[in-house]
Amino acid sequence: MLFNSVVFIAGFLPVVLLGFFLLAGTGRQRLAALWLTLASLVFYGWWNPLYVPLLVGSILFNYALGGYLREHPSRLVLGLGVAANVALLGYYKYTGFLLGTLDAAFDLGWTFGDILLPLAISFFTFQQIAYLVDAHDGAVNEHDFVNYALFITFFPQLIAGPITHHGEMLRQFNDPATFRLRLDNLSLGVTVFLLGLFKKVIIADPLGEKASPIFAVAAGGSVPALYDAWTGALAYTLQIYFDFSGYSDMAIGLGLMFGVALPVNFDSPFKARNVIEYWSRWHMTLTRFLTAYIYNPVVLRVTRARLAAGKPQPRRGRMTAGTFVALVAYPTLLTMFISGVWHGAGWQFVVFGLLHGFYLVVAHGWRAWKVRQGRKLDSDRPLHQALAVLLTFLCVVVAMVFFRAPDVPTALAMLGGMAGFSELSTDFDKSDFLTLALLLAFVWLMPNIQQWMAHFRTALDARPREHWLLQWLPAAGWSPSPVIGMALGVLGFFALAVAFSVAPTEFLYFQF
């Protein structure tokens, strides 16, 4: 079931909201949580009911194992539990890719059917691995089955994130205030949801229609013309920006309607001045998970090994090349390799992850050199900042080509076209150029939703950055006024009209 479909907006959501608040309003908090859990399973099963037992089985297994680890911490049991989760993910997501790679490499003549990837398996697997690790470490304070099941299945974040943490969700499910009908939460939630819907159906989907034919030319073995290649790459980069931003907003809005605050997952990443900052703004909860459960443990393990070998800790600004490789480059490349593979089964995703790993290593090395030289990490000059944002954006666009392409040769054909290595010609399309230019200007210059609504609680622990426009013109921020209401009404009307008149398209992160 898609957030941008008629059946969800006009059918599922009103029924679930009504049932939730009827139960909660009579003081039946436990039943309200159970109702929301069952509704989330219906939401998940709408796609394919056969995979509901898989999700339920995963929940039962990890809940029981988490309870055991809370009482009997064991690295062996934890390792087996994590391995079981990874094996389940690996079977559905990577079996076909691995067998196909072996078949192509050794000409084995294998034939095997397609394995349908269950929706959300990448997301709920990571959430449950984090739960097991924290249960082993004594960081899980509550072990209630209904709340745990709701934490995993809560439909606003089930399919494409954010990747929530048990600590931030379970405490809300235990708070009676969460189950209290509040008109401010409903109005804020509907506002954020409609703005996200507008991004999806009015902006992102038409951009996909511009990008797909150009990538199809590259997939057919031709190198697209210079202008076409850049149009396709920029259109897709902006498509996934507005698609993922729109989904994140809709998820946060839906959570607010039920009194649940979800964490921010998207914070104007194209405004980042370097790739380190970019990953602190793009898919923020994935970055949080990878940092806490992969990068930091690897750094800690390497540090302990170096100390055991008699190698001292590096002083700030005095890191040798060997130390930089061991403590920065190796953990970064490994983490980003896992990030790339998590996004999809294909060599293009491996390249995507390693390319971003290379970007991050270069960025960390550049900053380490600046520290050593006693120079400021970031320039205060607007021109320097603008150039840094542009360079970071171009790096992201190159990586997005691999992210979008069905394989590496297609991505290389696109990059060849972007570099001018095409013999094809094209007519300059002013409308496409103007559309992309206006959208880039909007992305770089305008505040995001968290900034625009900064005076109200929208997302969990949100700390919006100050924005020059809202500092210069405070009245431009969101407020429950007739003018803002009319403007949102118009935007919402057009978004709903389009959503109800065309077949709904999947969000891009549904594929991962």
N, C-alpha and C positions, 0 to 999 in steps of 0.2 A: 504494500500500500504506500503510495507516494504522498508526501505532504502537499504537493501541488495538484492533486486529483480531486474531482468532484466528490467521489465517494468518501474521501478523508475529510474534506473541509465541511461538506454539507451533511455527512452521515455519521461517520465514526467519531469525530471530535465532539460534536454536540452531545451525543449519547453518553460518551465516556465522562465528559465534564459533568453532565447532569447526575449520573449515577454516583460519581465521586463525591460531589458536594451534598447530595441527599444523604449518603451514608455518614459523611464527616459531620454534617450539620446536626445529626442526631447523636453525636458523641461516639459513633462507632469507628474510631480511628483505625482499628485493626482490620475491620471489614473494608474500609475505604482503601487501605493499602493493598489488600488482597484483590479487590475489584480492579485496581489499577494494574496489578501484576497480571491478572487474567486477561484484561483488555490488551496489554502489551503483547501477550502471547498470541492473541487473535490478530493483532497488527502484524506480528512477525509471520504467522501462518498464512496470512492472506497471499503472500508471495508463493509459498509452497508448503502446504501442511505437513508434508513428509519430513521436513527438517525441524519441526517443533520438538519431537522426541530427542533429537540431537542436542538442541539447546537446553532442554530440561535435564537431560542426562549429564551434560557438562556442568550445569548448576548444582545438581545433587552430588556429583563426584567432588567438585571443588569445595562445596560447603562442608561435606563430611571430612575431607582432608584438612581443610582449614581448621575445623574444630579439633582434630587430632593434633595438629601442629601447635595449636595454642596451649594444649596441655602437655604435649610430649615433643618438644622441639628436636628435630632430627634432620641433619643435613642430607642424609641418605633419602629419607622420605620426601623431603622438599625437592631434592633433585629428581626423584622418580615422578613426583607430581608435575613439576615443570616440564619434564620430558614428555609426559603423557599429553599435556596441553599442546606442546610444540608438535608432537607426532600427529595429533588430530588436525591441527592447522596444516601441517606439512602434507598429509595425505590428500586433503581436499584441494589445496592450493598449488602444490608443487609436483605431485606425482606425474601428471601429464607432461609437464615441462622437463622433468628429469629423464623420464623414459624416452621422450622425443629427442632429447639431446643425445642420449646414449645410442639410440637407433640411428640418428643422422651421423654420428661420429664413427660408428663401427659397422654400419650397413647391416643391422641385425634382422631387418625385415619384420620387426614387431608390429602387431596391430593391436590397438586398444581403444576402447570407447572413451568418450568424453566424461570427465567427472565434474558434475555441476557444483560450482562453488557456493556453499551456503552463505546467505547474506549475513553480514556483520561478524563473521567468524574471526576476522583479524582483530576487531574491536573488543568483543567479549573475551577473547583469549588473553589479550594483554591485561584487561581489567582483573581477570581471575588469577593470572600469574602474580600480579602485584599483591593481590589479597593473600596468596599463599606465602609469599616472601615476608610480608609484614606479619602474618600470623606466626611464622617461625621466629621472627625477631621480637615478638611480644608487642607489636605496635597495633594490634587489632583489639579494640576495647569492647566490641559487641559482637555477639554471634547469634543472631536471631534469623530464622530461616525466611520468614515472610519479607523482612526488610532486605535480607541479602538477595532474594529472588527479584525484588523490585529494583534494587541497585543494579543488577545485571540487565534486566529486561526493560527498564523504564523507556517507553517507546520514543520520546523526543530525542534521545541520544543513542538508541540501540543500534541503528543501521550504519550511521556514519559519524558517530562521535558527538560531542567531545568524549575522549577517553577519561571517564570520571574515576576518582579515587574513592575507595570505600569510606575513608574518614570524613570527607566532605559531604557525602550523600547520606550515610547512615545517621549522622547527627541530625539532619533535616527530617528524616523519616521518623525520628523519635521525638521531634518537637511538635506539640499540639498546635502551635501557631501555623505550621505548614498546612494543616487540614482545615483551616478556617477560611471561609469565603471572604475575599477582600476585593472590592471593586477596583482599587488602585492596581493590584496585581493583574486583574483581568484587563484593564485598559492598557497598562504597560505591555502586557503579553501580546494582546491583539495588535498593538502598534508595531512592536518589533517583528512579529510574525508577518504582517502585511508588507513591511519594508523588505523583509527577506524574500517574500514571494515575488515582489516587484523585481528585485535583482535577478531572480531565477528566470521568470517567464518573459520579462520585457527586455532584459539586457543579455543574460548569459545564453539562453537558447538561440536567439538570432545570431550571436557571434559564432556559435558552433556550426551553424549553417554556412558561414563564410569560411571557416577553417577546414571543415571536412573534405570538400572537393580538392583542395590544394594538397592535403596530406594523401589523398587518394591518388593524385598524379605521381607523387613521390613513391608511394607503395607500388605503383605500376611500373617502376623502373626508370622513370624520367626525372630529370633534375628540374624543378620548377624555376621559372624566370625570377629574376632578382626581386621585383616588386611583389610578385605572387608569393614567393617564399616568405618574405617579411610580413606580408599581409596574413598569411596562414599562421605563422609563428606568433605574431602579436595578437591575432584574433583568438587563438587558443589560450594564450597566456591570460588574456583578459576574461575569456570565457570561464576558465577554471577559477579565476579570482572571484568573479561575481557569483559563480555557481556555489563554490565552497563558502564564500562569505554569506550568501543567501541562505544556504542550509544551516550554517552556524547561527544566524539570526533567528531563523524559524524554530530551531531547536530551543534556543534560549527563550523565545516568546512562548512556546508551548509549555516549557517548564514553569514559567511565571504564572501561566493560567492555572496551574495546579499548586501554586505556592512554593515551587521548588526552584531554587536558583542554581543554574548550571554554570560551570566555569567558562570564562572567555576562551575561545579557541582561534580567534582571528582578530588581528589588531593592525590593520593597514600595513601589511608586510612590504608592499612596494615602496614605502617611504623609508625603508631601512637603508642605512648608510654603509653597511657591510653585511656579509653573509652571516656573520655571527648574530647580528641584530635581526636579520631576516628570519632565522630559525627561532628566534624568541618571539616572533610575531605571526608566523605561519604554522598552522596546526600545532598550536602551543601546547596542548595536552599530550600530543605524541612526543614532542620535544621534551616535555617534563618527564614522561615515562622513560624514554631512552636515556636521559641524563641520570635519573635516579636509579634505574635498575640495570643499566648496561654500562654507560660511560663511567660513572663514579666507581662502581665495583672494579672495573678493569684498571682504572687509575690507582685505586687502593691496592690491588693485588700487585701491580707493577712496582709501586712504591715500596711495599713490604719486601718484595724480592730484591730490590736494589739496596735497601737497608741491610737485609741479611747478607748481601754480598759486600757490605762495607762501603757502599757508595753513599755519600752524604746528600741530604736534601739540598736542592739548588737554592741559592739566595735570590731574592727578587731582583730581576734585571740582570742576572748573571747565569742564565741557563745555557749550558753547552749544547752543541748540535746533537750529541748522543742523548742527552737528557730530554731535549725537545722531541726527538723521535720517539723515545720510550714513553714519555708522560703526556704528550700532546698528539703527535702525528698518528701513532699506532692506535690509541683508543678512539680518536676521531674517525679514522678511516674504517675501523671495525664497526663502530656505531652507525655510521652512515651507510655502510654496506648492508647492515641489518635493516636499516630504514628503507633502503631501496628495494630489498627483497620483500620486505613486509608489504610494500605497495603493490607488488605484482610479481608473477612468475614469468620471467623473460629476461633475456640479456640486456634489453633496453633499460630495464629497471635497475639492473646491476650497474650499468654505466651511469644512470641517473644518480644513484646513491654514491658511487665512488667519485663522480664529478663534483658533487656537493661536498664530499669529504675533502677533496683536493682544494676546493675553494676555502673551506674552513681552515685547513692547515696553513694555507697561504695567508689568510687573514690573521690567524693567531701568530704566525711567524712575523708578520709585518708589525703587529702590535707589540710583540716581545722586543723587536729591534728598536721600536720607538721608546719603550721603557728603558732599554739599555742606553739609548742616546740621551735620555732625559727630556724627550720631546712629548708634547701633549698628544694624547691618543686621538682626539677628535678636534678638528679645526672649528673655530668660531665663525669663519668667513662664510657667508651665504653661498658664494660661488663654489668654494671647495666642497661644501656640503651637497650642493646640487650635483656636482660632478660625481661625488661619491655615490649618491643615490642612483644616478644614471648608469654608472659602471656596474653597480650591484644588480640593477634591473636587467641589464644586458646579459650578465652572467646567468641570471635566473631564466631568461628567455631561452638561452642555448640549452640549458638543462631541461626546460619544459618541452623542447622538441623531442628529446628521448622519452619523456614521460608520456607524450601523446602518441608517438609513432608505434605501429604494431610490431616493429622489429628494428634492429640496429641499421640495416641497409637503408630503410626508409628515412630514418633520422639523419643519416649521413647525406642522403640525397637532398633533404631539406636544407641542411647546413651548407651543402655545396651551392644550392641556389641562393642562400642568404649571402654567401661570399662572392657571388657573381660568376660562378662557374657553370652557367647554363647557356645553352644555345637557343633556348626558346625565347620568344618575345611576347609581350603583353601590352594591353592598352592601360594606361594610367586611369584608375577609377577614383574620381574626386570624392564620391560619396563614401567609399570605404575609408579613404585616407582621413576625411573629416570626422567620420564616426570614431575611428581609433584615436585620433588626436584629442577629440573632446572627452572620450572616456579616460584617457591617460591624464588629462588635465584634471578631471574630476577626482581620480584616484589620488593624485599627488597633492591637490590643493584643498580638498574639502574634508571636514571632520567625519570620522566614522560614527556609527550609531552610539557606541558607548560614550564618545566625546560629546555628541549632540545631546544625549540624555544624561549627562554626568551628574545632574542634581537629583537623580532618582536611582533607586536600586534596580538594576536590570540583571547583571550577571554576578556570579559569586566572587567576592573579593576583588571586584574590578577596580583598577586604579587608572582611569583614563589619563593619557597625556594631555597637557594643555595644548589648545589649538589657537593659532593666531587669530582666526576669524572670530571665534567666540570670545577671545580677550578684547578684540577691537569692537565687537558688536554683541554684547551679552544677550541682547533680546532675541538673537537668532537661534538660541538654544531651545530645546523642546520644553513646552509647558502645556498644561491642560487648558488651552485657550481656544475660543471659537475659530480663530484664523488657522491655527495649527490643525485643529480638528477637521476643518473643511479641506485643507491641503492633503491631509492623510486620507480623507474620504475619497478624494479624486484619485490619488495614487492607488488606493486599495480597490476602488471600483474598476480601474483599468486592469490591474493585476488579476482580479477575480474574473473579469470578463474574458481575458485571454486564457486563463487557466481552465475555465469552464467550457471554452469553445474549441480547444484543440486537445489532441491526445497528449497526456502528460508524459514528459521525458524524465528519465532517471537522473538523479544527481550523479555527478562524475565520481564522487567518492563511494558510491554504491558498488563500484567495480573492485574495490580493494578490501 
